[in-house]
Amino acid sequence: MGVTTAMTVRLNMRTLLAMLHDLAVAAFAWSFAYLLRFNFEPPPDFIDEMIRTLIWVTPLQGLVFWGFGLYRGLWRYASVTDLRRIFLAVLMAAALIPLVLWMFRVSAVVPRSVLIINPVLLLLIMGGSRLVYRLWKEQGLYRNIKLHGEPVLVLGAGDAAVSLSKELARSHDWRLVGFLDDEPGKRGRVLNGIKVLGALDELPQWAARLNVAQAIIAMPSGSHRVRRRAIEICNRAGIKTLTVPSFDDLLSGRVAISQLRAVELDDLLGRDPVTLDDAGLHELLTGKAVMVTGAGGSIGSELCRQIARFNPGTLILFEQSEFALYTIEQELRTTQPDLVCEFLIGDVRDASRLDEVMGKYRPAVVFHAAAYKHVPLMEQHNAWQAVRNNVLGTCCVAQAAQRHGVSKFVLISTDKAVNPTNVMGASKRLAEMVCQGLQQPGGTRFVMVRFGNVLGSTGSVIPKFREQIARGGPITVTHPDITRYFMSIPEAAQLVLQAGLMGKGGEIFVLDMGEPVRIVDLAKDLIHLSGLTEDDIRIEFTGLRPGEKLYEELLADSEHTLPTPHPKLRIARAREVDAAWLEGMLAWVGARATQGDAEVKRALAQWVPEYVPGVQGDTA
């Protein structure tokens, strides 16, 4: 309470001092205008009139200044906006002075030149004093500190780097000594008093010359290749690296440019920002009831975050795990307090529960992310449960969507559904085929989205590697040549939304996953980002696990793709599914009796011809 009171008093004192300053300036400008008008030799009569009008002019100008809000801000942050406000206030006061003197019948003859000189003096003195104060606070106040702050180089010399340099100028801990940028036209330029020293490749030389051990990458809108190159240059030079927030975060206003963070794996494997059809997504989602199954999982929870940006009427989060639902509930209650959310426990195989939920909330769009996805776990002792959850669960949600008039149903699929060698992949391919078979003209439109691994998702290798590094190693990798496609969770969720918008019904969208990444390279990157070397953390190869492929595919042999208007989305054309096939397959999946792993795999090979159980893909 005492701190708040002290701050209020200090702010009030600052406001009072600013007002007294401007009143003094107003009195001085009015008097000095008379002196200029008469070449510093005003006749006695005009001196009397100057004094008589001064007692009217000064309070009037003070009231105008207050009315224009000149005392709401702080001088140390004075900007062009403040100068514009001063200009308008001075202009208004200049217009009111003759009007007020006439209305109150003040008997004085005010020279016209005084009415012109006065506002010019006011503008120069009031604007100049604020500018001088800001320069003093930013330069004089930190001059000695800057000599002792840690020297740092900023990689990049664009708008983000310039904004960052202003923040660093006020920092007690950093001393910006230069920019590095590959654009030749920027070399030698001075930005905020700091010189662009050279190109990114010159970092080692400049770091040695200026005794720099830390660099900040300030290229949020640059391509991921440029950012990765900058990180690799820093790593080779032995320079610790920070980076500014992502371009999406800066645009959304969630963070400021000054909120630096450590370089993450996303920055190394990052991809160019996704361009979304915001207008179309607003039409699809804004004001509508939207349901997400598996809403507590990695993809499901990120879908909820992305959907929340488009202000749905109601966001229905459907999840089997109580803890996962509780976690996303706590997050959304904090970050989206005005969003109408319903947090519902339920099993996607429970048709009656689905009817209850959809009948009550009438969702217009359903995103089906609930699934069992861990390949080795589903391969042994859990094969039947994987099929029941992934296939029967998809069928139950899809049919409930049809019964309750859902406009669009989006299935989250996987690249492991292509030429599957494991139960998880085969079950997800069957889920795709269920949606294809249920598609009817004029009804619910079923859209399937197929993509690879997402960085940091539940059960992925990234959290596992981080835990192993924290324990001191070793990091375990199944095979030195194993590769996977990766994208960030936000990018995957954004492209799922975009595909859902574009889908007309029955399509399988394939996301552009970029180039496959060797898992062993991923492990090495994580070791280096942890500030360690491969001598500190060993990498051990343990052999491929049951059902695991050496590489992943995005398209089956019998499929082909068609381009879409979005550069990161293509449409896979898979074989058609007829009603008789669908009826027979659902009869098998709906069987109550538990089936053993071998029996499930034999049946899957009949329903999914491209499924070849047990193939490891080691001939890639």
C-alpha positions in Angstrom: 0.0 0.0 0.0 2.9 2.3 0.9 4.6 1.7 -2.4 1.4 2.5 -4.4 0.9 5.7 -2.5 4.6 6.7 -3.1 4.2 6.1 -6.8 1.0 8.1 -6.9 2.6 11.0 -5.1 5.6 10.9 -7.5 3.4 10.8 -10.5 1.3 13.7 -9.2 4.4 15.7 -8.5 5.7 15.0 -12.0 2.3 16.2 -13.4 2.4 19.3 -11.3 5.9 20.2 -12.3 5.0 19.6 -16.0 2.0 21.9 -15.7 4.0 24.6 -13.9 6.7 24.4 -16.6 4.1 24.9 -19.4 2.4 27.8 -17.6 5.8 29.4 -17.2 6.5 28.8 -20.8 3.1 30.3 -21.8 3.8 33.4 -19.8 7.3 33.7 -21.2 6.3 33.1 -24.8 3.5 35.8 -24.6 5.9 38.3 -23.1 8.8 37.5 -25.4 6.5 37.8 -28.5 5.9 41.4 -27.5 9.7 42.0 -27.1 10.3 40.5 -30.6 7.5 42.6 -32.1 9.1 45.8 -30.9 12.7 44.8 -31.3 13.1 44.6 -27.5 12.0 48.2 -27.1 8.2 48.0 -26.5 6.4 51.3 -25.8 5.1 51.7 -22.1 1.4 51.4 -23.3 2.1 48.0 -24.9 3.9 46.8 -21.8 0.8 47.6 -19.7 -1.4 45.8 -22.3 0.9 42.8 -22.3 0.6 42.5 -18.5 -3.2 43.0 -18.6 -3.7 40.3 -21.3 -1.1 37.9 -19.7 -3.4 37.2 -16.7 -6.0 36.0 -19.3 -3.8 34.2 -21.8 -1.7 32.1 -19.4 -4.7 30.4 -17.6 -6.5 29.9 -20.9 -3.5 28.1 -22.5 -3.1 26.0 -19.3 -6.7 24.8 -19.6 -6.3 24.0 -23.3 -3.1 22.0 -22.6 -4.9 20.1 -19.9 -7.8 19.4 -22.1 -5.6 18.0 -24.8 -4.0 15.5 -22.4 -0.5 16.8 -22.4 0.1 15.5 -18.8 -1.0 11.9 -19.2 2.4 10.6 -20.4 5.9 10.8 -19.2 8.5 13.2 -20.8 11.2 10.5 -20.9 9.0 8.6 -23.4 8.0 11.7 -25.4 7.3 10.8 -29.1 5.9 12.2 -32.4 2.4 11.5 -31.0 3.1 13.9 -28.1 4.5 16.5 -30.5 1.3 16.3 -32.6 -0.8 16.7 -29.4 1.3 19.8 -28.4 0.9 21.3 -31.9 -2.9 20.9 -31.9 -3.2 22.3 -28.3 -1.1 25.3 -29.2 -3.1 25.9 -32.4 -6.4 25.7 -30.5 -5.1 28.1 -27.8 -3.9 30.6 -30.5 -7.4 30.5 -32.0 -9.1 31.0 -28.6 -7.0 33.9 -27.4 -8.6 36.7 -29.5 -12.0 35.2 -29.0 -11.7 35.1 -25.2 -10.3 38.7 -25.1 -13.2 39.9 -27.2 -15.9 38.0 -25.2 -14.6 39.3 -21.9 -14.1 42.8 -23.3 -10.5 43.0 -22.3 -9.5 46.5 -23.4 -6.2 45.9 -25.0 -4.8 46.2 -28.5 -2.9 43.0 -29.3 -0.6 43.2 -32.3 -1.4 40.6 -35.0 2.3 39.6 -35.2 2.2 38.7 -31.4 -0.7 36.3 -32.2 1.5 34.6 -34.7 4.9 34.7 -32.9 3.4 33.4 -29.6 2.3 29.9 -30.8 5.5 29.4 -32.7 7.5 30.1 -29.5 5.2 27.9 -27.5 5.6 25.0 -30.0 9.4 25.3 -30.1 9.9 25.6 -26.3 7.4 23.0 -25.2 8.4 20.4 -27.8 12.1 21.2 -27.4 12.1 20.8 -23.6 10.5 17.4 -23.8 12.9 16.3 -26.5 15.9 17.5 -24.5 14.6 15.7 -21.4 14.2 12.4 -23.3 17.7 12.7 -24.8 19.2 13.4 -21.3 17.4 10.4 -19.8 18.3 8.0 -22.6 21.9 9.2 -23.1 23.1 11.0 -20.0 21.5 8.8 -17.4 23.0 5.6 -18.9 26.3 6.9 -20.1 28.4 5.5 -17.3 26.4 2.2 -17.1 26.9 1.6 -20.8 30.6 1.5 -20.3 30.3 -1.5 -17.9 27.4 -3.4 -19.5 28.1 -6.7 -21.3 29.0 -6.0 -25.0 26.6 -7.6 -27.4 26.2 -7.7 -31.2 22.8 -7.8 -32.9 22.5 -9.9 -36.0 20.2 -8.1 -38.4 19.7 -4.4 -39.1 16.0 -4.2 -39.9 13.0 -2.7 -38.0 13.2 -5.4 -35.3 16.9 -4.7 -34.7 16.3 -0.9 -34.5 13.5 -1.4 -32.0 15.7 -3.8 -30.0 18.5 -1.2 -30.0 16.2 1.3 -28.3 15.4 -1.2 -25.6 19.0 -2.1 -25.1 19.9 1.5 -24.7 17.9 1.5 -21.5 19.3 -1.8 -20.2 21.6 -2.0 -17.2 23.0 -5.3 -18.4 23.8 -4.9 -22.1 26.0 -2.6 -24.2 25.2 -2.8 -27.9 28.4 -2.4 -29.8 27.3 -3.0 -33.4 25.0 -4.6 -35.9 25.8 -7.3 -38.5 23.7 -7.7 -41.7 24.2 -9.4 -45.0 22.5 -6.6 -47.0 25.3 -4.6 -48.7 23.4 -1.3 -48.7 23.3 -1.3 -44.9 27.1 -1.7 -44.3 28.5 1.4 -42.6 25.1 2.9 -41.8 24.5 4.2 -38.3 21.2 3.1 -36.6 20.3 4.8 -33.3 24.0 5.8 -33.0 25.3 2.2 -33.5 27.1 1.2 -36.7 26.4 -1.7 -39.0 29.8 -3.3 -38.9 29.6 -5.9 -41.6 28.1 -9.2 -42.7 27.0 -12.2 -40.6 30.1 -14.2 -41.6 32.3 -11.6 -40.0 30.9 -12.4 -36.6 34.1 -14.2 -35.3 36.4 -11.3 -36.2 34.2 -8.6 -34.7 33.5 -10.7 -31.6 37.2 -11.1 -31.0 37.9 -7.4 -31.7 35.1 -6.1 -29.4 35.4 -8.8 -26.7 31.8 -10.0 -27.4 30.6 -13.3 -26.0 26.9 -12.8 -26.7 24.9 -12.2 -29.8 21.2 -11.5 -30.3 19.4 -12.6 -33.5 16.9 -9.9 -34.5 15.4 -11.3 -37.7 11.9 -12.4 -36.8 10.5 -12.0 -40.3 13.5 -13.6 -42.1 13.3 -17.1 -43.5 14.1 -20.0 -41.3 17.2 -20.7 -43.4 18.6 -17.3 -42.7 17.9 -17.6 -39.0 19.4 -21.1 -38.9 22.6 -19.9 -40.7 22.9 -17.1 -38.1 22.6 -19.6 -35.2 25.2 -21.9 -36.8 27.6 -19.0 -37.3 27.3 -18.2 -33.6 27.8 -21.8 -32.6 30.9 -22.1 -34.7 32.3 -18.9 -33.2 31.5 -20.1 -29.6 29.1 -17.2 -29.1 26.1 -17.6 -26.8 22.9 -16.7 -28.7 19.6 -15.2 -27.8 16.8 -14.4 -30.2 13.8 -12.0 -30.3 10.3 -13.5 -30.3 8.7 -15.0 -33.4 7.1 -12.9 -36.1 3.6 -14.3 -35.2 4.0 -13.5 -31.5 5.1 -9.9 -32.3 2.2 -9.4 -34.7 -0.3 -10.8 -32.2 0.9 -8.4 -29.5 1.5 -11.2 -27.1 5.1 -10.1 -26.5 7.5 -7.2 -27.1 10.6 -7.1 -29.1 12.6 -6.7 -25.9 11.5 -10.1 -24.5 14.6 -12.1 -25.5 14.7 -15.8 -25.2 17.2 -18.6 -25.7 17.4 -20.3 -29.1 15.1 -23.3 -29.2 15.0 -26.3 -31.5 12.1 -24.7 -33.3 14.5 -22.0 -34.5 16.9 -24.6 -36.0 14.2 -26.7 -37.6 11.9 -23.7 -38.0 9.9 -23.0 -41.1 8.7 -19.9 -42.8 5.5 -18.4 -41.2 2.2 -19.8 -42.3 -0.1 -17.5 -44.3 -3.7 -18.0 -43.2 -6.9 -16.9 -44.9 -8.0 -14.9 -41.9 -11.2 -13.7 -43.5 -12.2 -17.2 -44.5 -11.4 -18.6 -41.0 -13.4 -15.8 -39.4 -16.4 -16.9 -41.6 -15.8 -20.5 -40.6 -15.3 -20.0 -36.9 -16.3 -16.6 -35.6 -19.5 -16.7 -33.6 -19.9 -20.5 -34.2 -19.9 -23.4 -31.8 -16.6 -25.3 -32.5 -15.8 -28.7 -30.9 -12.4 -30.2 -30.5 -12.0 -33.9 -29.4 -8.7 -34.8 -27.7 -8.6 -31.2 -26.6 -6.1 -31.8 -23.9 -3.4 -33.3 -26.2 -0.6 -31.5 -27.9 -2.4 -30.9 -31.2 -5.9 -30.6 -29.7 -4.8 -28.0 -27.1 -3.0 -25.9 -29.8 -6.0 -26.1 -32.0 -8.0 -24.6 -29.2 -5.5 -21.8 -28.8 -5.6 -21.0 -32.5 -9.4 -21.3 -32.7 -9.7 -18.9 -29.8 -8.1 -16.1 -31.9 -11.1 -16.2 -34.2 -13.7 -15.6 -31.3 -15.9 -18.6 -31.7 -19.3 -18.4 -30.1 -18.6 -21.5 -27.9 -15.5 -23.6 -27.8 -16.3 -27.2 -26.8 -13.3 -29.1 -25.4 -14.0 -32.9 -25.3 -11.3 -35.0 -23.6 -11.1 -38.4 -21.9 -8.1 -37.5 -19.6 -9.3 -35.5 -16.6 -5.8 -34.0 -16.0 -5.2 -33.0 -19.6 -8.6 -31.3 -19.7 -7.9 -29.6 -16.3 -4.6 -28.3 -17.7 -6.0 -26.6 -20.8 -9.0 -25.3 -18.7 -6.6 -23.5 -16.4 -4.7 -22.0 -19.3 -7.7 -20.8 -21.2 -9.4 -19.4 -18.1 -6.3 -17.2 -17.7 -5.4 -16.3 -21.3 -8.9 -16.1 -22.7 -11.2 -15.0 -19.8 -13.9 -13.7 -22.2 -14.0 -16.9 -24.3 -17.1 -19.1 -23.8 -15.7 -22.6 -23.2 -17.3 -25.9 -22.2 -14.9 -28.4 -20.7 -16.4 -31.9 -21.1 -15.1 -35.3 -20.1 -16.0 -38.1 -22.6 -14.9 -41.1 -24.6 -15.1 -40.8 -28.4 -16.4 -44.3 -28.5 -19.4 -43.4 -26.3 -22.1 -42.6 -28.9 -24.7 -41.6 -26.3 -22.3 -39.1 -24.7 -21.5 -37.6 -28.1 -25.2 -37.3 -29.0 -25.8 -35.5 -25.7 -22.9 -33.0 -26.3 -23.7 -32.3 -29.9 -27.4 -32.2 -29.3 -26.9 -29.5 -26.6 -24.2 -27.3 -28.2 -24.9 -27.9 -31.9 -21.3 -27.4 -33.1 -20.9 -26.2 -36.7 -17.3 -27.5 -37.0 -15.7 -30.5 -35.3 -11.9 -31.1 -35.2 -11.2 -34.7 -34.3 -7.8 -34.9 -32.7 -8.4 -37.7 -30.2 -6.3 -40.8 -31.0 -3.8 -43.3 -29.7 -0.6 -42.3 -31.5 2.4 -44.0 -29.8 3.7 -46.5 -32.3 5.6 -49.1 -30.1 2.9 -49.0 -27.4 0.1 -49.7 -29.9 2.1 -52.4 -31.6 2.3 -54.9 -28.7 -0.5 -55.9 -26.3 -2.6 -52.8 -27.3 -3.3 -53.4 -31.0 -7.1 -54.0 -30.6 -7.4 -50.9 -28.3 -5.6 -48.8 -31.0 -8.1 -50.0 -33.6 -11.1 -49.5 -31.4 -10.1 -46.0 -30.4 -8.7 -44.7 -33.7 -11.3 -46.3 -36.0 -14.4 -46.9 -34.0 -13.9 -43.6 -32.1 -13.6 -41.7 -35.4 -16.7 -43.4 -36.8 -18.7 -42.6 -33.6 -17.8 -38.9 -33.7 -18.3 -38.7 -37.5 -21.7 -40.3 -37.4 -22.8 -38.1 -34.5 -21.7 -35.1 -36.5 -23.9 -36.3 -39.4 -26.9 -36.8 -37.1 -26.6 -33.3 -35.6 -26.0 -31.4 -38.7 -22.3 -30.5 -38.3 -21.2 -28.5 -41.3 -17.6 -29.7 -41.4 -15.6 -32.5 -39.8 -11.8 -32.3 -39.8 -9.8 -35.5 -39.0 -6.3 -35.2 -37.8 -4.4 -38.0 -39.5 -0.7 -38.9 -39.8 2.1 -39.6 -42.3 2.3 -43.1 -40.7 -1.0 -43.9 -42.5 0.9 -44.0 -45.8 2.1 -47.6 -46.6 1.8 -48.4 -42.9 4.0 -50.9 -41.2 2.5 -50.6 -37.8 -0.9 -50.9 -36.1 -1.1 -47.1 -35.3 -0.6 -46.1 -38.9 -3.0 -48.8 -40.3 -5.7 -47.7 -37.8 -5.3 -44.1 -38.9 -5.6 -45.1 -42.5 -8.8 -46.9 -41.7 -10.0 -43.8 -39.9 -9.4 -41.8 -43.1 -11.3 -44.4 -45.1 -14.2 -44.3 -42.7 -14.5 -40.5 -43.3 -14.3 -41.1 -47.1 -17.0 -43.8 -46.9 -19.3 -41.6 -44.8 -19.1 -38.6 -47.2 -22.5 -37.9 -48.7 -23.5 -35.1 -51.1 -25.0 -32.2 -49.3 -24.3 -33.5 -45.8 -21.4 -33.1 -43.3 -18.2 -32.4 -45.2 -15.3 -34.7 -44.1 -11.8 -33.3 -44.4 -8.7 -35.3 -43.5 -5.3 -33.7 -42.8 -2.1 -35.8 -42.9 1.2 -34.6 -41.4 4.3 -35.8 -39.7 5.8 -35.3 -36.3 5.4 -32.1 -34.3 8.2 -30.7 -32.2 7.6 -31.1 -28.5 4.4 -33.1 -28.7 3.4 -35.6 -26.0 5.4 -38.8 -26.6 7.8 -37.2 -29.2 11.6 -37.6 -29.0 12.3 -34.0 -28.1 11.1 -34.1 -24.4 12.7 -37.5 -24.1 16.1 -36.2 -25.4 15.9 -33.2 -23.0 15.3 -35.5 -20.0 18.3 -37.6 -21.1 20.5 -34.5 -21.4 19.3 -33.3 -18.0 20.4 -36.7 -16.5 23.8 -36.4 -18.1 23.1 -38.8 -21.0 23.3 -40.9 -22.9 20.8 -39.9 -25.6 19.3 -43.0 -27.2 18.5 -43.1 -30.9 17.1 -46.2 -32.6 19.2 -46.0 -35.8 21.9 -43.7 -37.2 19.9 -43.2 -40.5 16.4 -42.9 -39.2 14.6 -39.7 -40.5 11.4 -38.0 -39.7 9.4 -35.0 -40.9 9.0 -32.3 -38.3 7.0 -29.1 -37.9 6.1 -26.9 -34.9 2.8 -27.5 -33.1 1.5 -24.0 -33.9 2.2 -24.4 -37.6 0.5 -27.8 -37.7 -2.6 -26.4 -36.0 -2.7 -23.4 -38.3 -2.5 -25.6 -41.4 -5.2 -27.9 -40.0 -7.4 -24.8 -39.7 -6.5 -23.7 -43.2 -7.2 -27.2 -44.7 -10.5 -27.4 -42.8 -11.5 -24.1 -44.4 -10.5 -25.2 -47.9 -12.0 -28.7 -47.8 -15.1 -29.4 -49.9 -15.6 -32.9 -48.6 -13.7 -36.2 -49.0 -10.2 -34.8 -49.5 -7.1 -35.9 -47.8 -4.8 -32.8 -47.4 -1.1 -33.4 -47.1 0.9 -30.7 -45.4 4.2 -29.6 -46.8 6.6 -31.0 -44.2 9.8 -29.7 -45.8 12.8 -31.9 -45.8 13.1 -35.0 -43.5 15.5 -34.6 -40.6 17.9 -37.2 -39.3 17.0 -37.9 -35.6 20.7 -38.2 -34.8 21.2 -34.6 -36.1 18.3 -33.5 -33.9 20.0 -35.0 -30.9 23.3 -33.2 -31.7 21.4 -29.9 -32.1 19.8 -30.3 -28.7 23.2 -31.1 -27.1 24.7 -28.0 -28.6 21.7 -25.8 -27.6 22.2 -27.1 -24.0 25.7 -25.6 -24.1 27.3 -29.1 -24.1 29.3 -31.2 -26.6 29.0 -34.7 -27.8 32.0 -35.5 -25.6 29.8 -34.5 -22.6 26.6 -36.3 -23.8 27.1 -39.6 -25.6 24.6 -40.8 -28.3 23.8 -44.5 -28.3 22.0 -46.5 -31.0 19.4 -49.0 -29.7 17.9 -50.5 -32.9 14.5 -50.0 -34.5 11.5 -50.7 -32.3 8.5 -52.9 -33.2 6.5 -51.3 -36.1 9.0 -48.4 -36.5 10.0 -47.4 -40.0 13.4 -46.0 -40.9 11.7 -43.2 -42.9 8.2 -41.8 -43.3 6.2 -41.2 -46.4 3.5 -38.6 -47.0 1.9 -40.4 -50.0 1.1 -44.0 -50.7 2.2 -45.6 -53.9 -1.2 -45.6 -55.5 -1.9 -42.0 -54.6 -1.1 -38.7 -56.3 -1.5 -35.1 -55.2 -3.1 -32.0 -56.6 -2.0 -28.5 -55.8 -4.2 -26.1 -53.8 -4.2 -22.3 -53.6 -2.1 -22.6 -50.4 1.6 -23.3 -51.0 1.9 -25.6 -48.0 -1.1 -27.8 -48.7 -1.7 -30.4 -51.4 -4.6 -32.9 -51.9 -3.9 -36.6 -52.0 -6.2 -38.7 -54.2 -6.7 -42.0 -52.5 -8.7 -45.0 -53.7 -12.5 -44.8 -53.2 -14.4 -46.6 -50.5 -17.7 -48.2 -51.2 -20.6 -48.7 -48.8 -20.3 -52.5 -48.7 -16.6 -52.3 -47.7 -17.4 -49.7 -45.0 -20.3 -51.8 -43.5 -18.1 -54.9 -43.3 -15.1 -53.1 -41.8 -17.3 -51.4 -39.2 -18.9 -54.7 -38.2 -15.4 -56.0 -37.5 -14.3 -52.9 -35.5 -17.6 -52.9 -33.6 -17.1 -56.5 -32.3 -17.1 -56.5 -28.6 -14.7 -59.5 -28.1 -11.1 -58.6 -27.5 -8.7 -59.8 -30.3 -5.1 -60.6 -29.9 -2.3 -58.7 -31.6 -1.6 -61.3 -34.3 -5.3 -61.6 -35.2 -5.7 -57.8 -35.4 -2.7 -57.5 -37.7 -4.0 -60.2 -40.0 -7.4 -58.4 -40.2 -5.8 -55.0 -40.8 -3.8 -56.5 -43.8 -7.2 -57.4 -45.4 -8.9 -54.0 -44.8 -5.7 -51.9 -45.6 -4.0 -53.7 -48.6 -0.9 -51.4 -48.4 -0.3 -52.4 -44.7 2.6 -54.8 -44.4 3.1 -55.6 -40.7 6.6 -56.0 -39.4 8.5 -54.2 -42.3 11.1 -51.8 -40.8 11.9 -49.9 -43.9 15.7 -50.5 -43.6 16.1 -50.7 -47.3 15.5 -46.9 -47.7 
